[in-house]
Amino acid sequence: MKEPIHADQVRVVPANEASWHDLTLVFGTADYAARCRCQRFKVEGWIWRDSTFDERLAAQEQQTACDDPGAERTSGLVAYVDGDPAGWVAVEPRLAYPALFRGRSPVPWKGRDEDRDDAGVWVVTCTIVRRGFRGRGLTYHLAAAAVGHARDRGARALEAYSMLTEPGKEITWGELHVGARQVFEEAGFTQVSHPTKRRAVMRIDFAPG
């Protein structure tokens, strides 16, 4: 059994305070994440048809502003475990993800009376754990860090479009990049809708500062 990762082993920083080299180690070269580069909800068209890998790579480098601690914006957080780059969570204002507003991404909206143009709502769209660190609970630390990051940056609320997992039923790593529902429950989120059999919209609202 793999030893769980404890909070005192983890340091999470905005991606602009991490190096591009470290982030590329987290994403690796073989998995879905390595090809997508967190552009699934960024690309205006269909990601595999309307963008190339080099374009997605360049876009992520620009969005994260890695190696630029003074950058005003970044698109996510990087987690270090005992000093080694180990995880990533994409967390930004919902308006930063154009594909969430089109018909091919109905999960955020089905059955909800929600203002899609609310600039105060942020979202977690992706969590990535580097090979060698998986299965040890790092996503729980990433979700908790995303909550603090969004709140500190002025978000009014934070949403996640999580996957429901069932004992004995395998879910591939590529599918689970959105995060499991129990991860967000642990971070203080509440389920606000259940748009499909396998998806739940989770949300945490922040008290006015």
N, C-alpha and C positions, 0 to 999 in steps of 0.2 A: 504494500500500500504506500502511495506517495505521501510524503510528509507535507502537511498544509503550510502555506506561506503565511507568516504572521505579520501583523501590522508593523512591528519594529524592524522588519526586514525590507519594507517597501518605502520608496520615495517616489512621489508622482509630481511631475513638473509640466507646465505648459510646453507644448512642442517647440515653441520658438526658443526655449531655454535648453533644449536638447540638441544634439548634433544630427545632421542628416544621415551620417554614417550609422548612428545608433538606431534611428528609425528604420533604416533599410534592413538592419539585422532583425528587428522585430517582425517586419513583414516577410522576410525570407524571399525565396525565389520560386517555390513550387506550388503553394496553395492558392486557392481562389483569391485571397487577400493580396497576394503578390501581383496578381494580374489586374485586379480591380483598382487597387490603390485608393480605396474610399471615394471613388468617383461615380458609383452606381446611381446615387441620387443627385449628382452634380451635372452630369452630362445632359444636355438638352434633349438629345435624341436617344436612341437605343444604344447602350454603352458599347456593346461589342461591334456594332455596325457603324456607329457614328463617331468613334474615337479610336485612336491607336494606342498601343501600350506607351510609346514615348510621350504622347500627348497627356495621357493620364499621369504618368510619372512626373512630368514637368508641372502639371497642374497641382499635384499634391505638394511638391516642393515649394511652390509659390504660396499655396494656402496655409501650410504649416509654419512658414517663415523660420524653419530650423536654422540654428546658428545665428539668430538675430534676437538677443535678449531684449532689445529695446522696441521690438515690433509691437504695434498697437493691437494687432489681431493675430490669432492662430486658429487652427481648425480642430485641435484636440490636445490630448495629454499623453505623455510617455511615462511609463512606470519602470522603475529600476528595482531589482531584487538583489540585495546584497551587492549593489553597485553595478550589476549587469542589466543592460536594456532588456526588458522582458515583456512589456505590454503596451497597448495603445487603446485609447478610447476617443472616438470622434464625438465632439460635443460643441455645438454652435447654435446660433439663432435658427429657428425653423425656416426662415426666409432664405437661408443660404443654400437650401436644397430644392432647386426648381422641380426636380422629378417627383417630389412628394405632392405636387399640386396637380398632377395629371392623372388621367383615368387608370394608367397602368399601376398606380400605387394607391389603391383605395383604402388600405388599412387604417391610416390616420383619421379618416373622415366617416366611414360607414357607421350609420346610426348615431352620429353626433351632430349637435348644433354648435359648431366651433368656427370662430372667425379665423379663416385661413391666413389672413394678412396681419395677424397680431404679432408685432415685432418683439413683444416681451416674452414670447414662448420660445424656449430653446429645446433642442432634441439631442438625444443620444442615438446615433444611427449605426454604430459599429464598435465592437470590441474585438481586439486581436491579442492573442497570447502567443508568444514565441515558442517554437518547438523546444522541448526540454523543460518548460515551465507550466505546461498544460496539466489540467486535472488536479491542481493544488489550490484552487480558490482565488486566483489572482483577479478574476473578473469582479468579485465582490469588492475588492479594494478599488478597482477602476471605477465602478459605479458610484461608490461613496465619494471618490475624488471628483467625479463629474458633477455631483450635486453641489459640492462646495465651490467648484470653479464657476458654474453657471450662476449661482446665487451671488458670488462676489463680483461677477461681471454685470450685475444688474438685471438678470432674468427675473421675470414674474412667475414663471413656471417652467418645469422641465418635463419632457415626455420621452418615452421609449416605446418602441413597437416590438415587443418581446415575443419570444417563442415559448410555447407551452411544451414542457417535457413530461414524459410518462415513464415510470419504472419499466425496464425491460424493452423499451422501444428506442432503437438507436436513431440519433439525429446526427447528420454529418457536420463536421466542423464548419463547412461553408454555410450551411443553413443557420447555424447557431451564432453567426457573427452579430446578429441583432441583440443577443443576450437572452438568457432564460428569465422567465417571469420571477422566479424565486430570488434571483440576484437583485432585482429592482425592489421587490418587497422588503428585502433586508436593508436596502438603502433608504427606505421610507416612502417609496412610491405606493400609490393605490391604483387598483384597476378601475378604469373609467369606461371601457368598452371591450367587447369580445367579438370583433368583427368577423373572424373566421375560426374554424375549428382549432387551428394551431397557433393563432395569434391573439395577443392581448395588448391593448393600449394601456400603458402605465403612466402615471402622472404624479408629480409632486408640486404643490403650489407653495410659494414662499410668502411669508408675511411681509407686508410693506415695511421698508426699512425706516 
